[in-house]
Amino acid sequence: MLSRTAISSALAAAALAAGALVATPASAAPARADVNCTPPYHNNNSTGWGKLNGTYNLKKAPYASCGNVKNLRGGTKLYFHCYVVNAYGNEWIYSRVAGTETYGWMSYANFGEKGDVALLPCGS
């Protein structure tokens, strides 16, 4: 049988722990920019190409959360058409997969090797 002191100590510890859980404020979710998956205007006003440094999805619009056009393996070459900066401040390139008629958006950060790059904003 537990002594009165042991029971009091256990109850005090439980009350303290419960108070800590209640008193701890929930952290606020980070602010998110509104994602618009409608593709922005794009044109072919740039030159250059890049090869992917990993396996990535070619996107329908310049956000990771937007739909996929096609999954591309590392080393795939894409020809650059133009770029936009999305609401998160990331550069996305509208491009064509070499040897195909497949077009879409790829984050500029996903390219390793690049050649003859002269990028202009889409619409300029």
C-alpha positions, 0 to 999 in steps of 0.5 A: 500500500502506498503511503499518504506522502507517496500518493500526494507526491504522485498527484502533485507530479501528475497535476504539474505535468497536466498543467504544463501540457495545458499551459504550453501554447500551440505553435502557429502554423507557418504562413503559406502563400496562396498557390495558384495552379493555373499556369502563368503565361509563358513564351520561348524567349530564352536560350539554354538547357539544363540536366536534372540532378535527380528524379523530379516531376515536371509540373503543370504550374510553378509550385511543387503542390501543382499537378504533374506532367511527367516524372523525369529521371536524373540526367534528363535534358530540358530546353529553357523557354522562360522563368517566373518567380513564384510566391515563395521566391523560387525560380521556376523554368518553363521548359521542353524535354529534349527530343519530345514535345513535352512541356512543363515547369521545373524548379531551377534548383533541380538542375545540375549541369547547365549550358548556354543559359540566357534566361528572361522572364516569361512574358518579356 
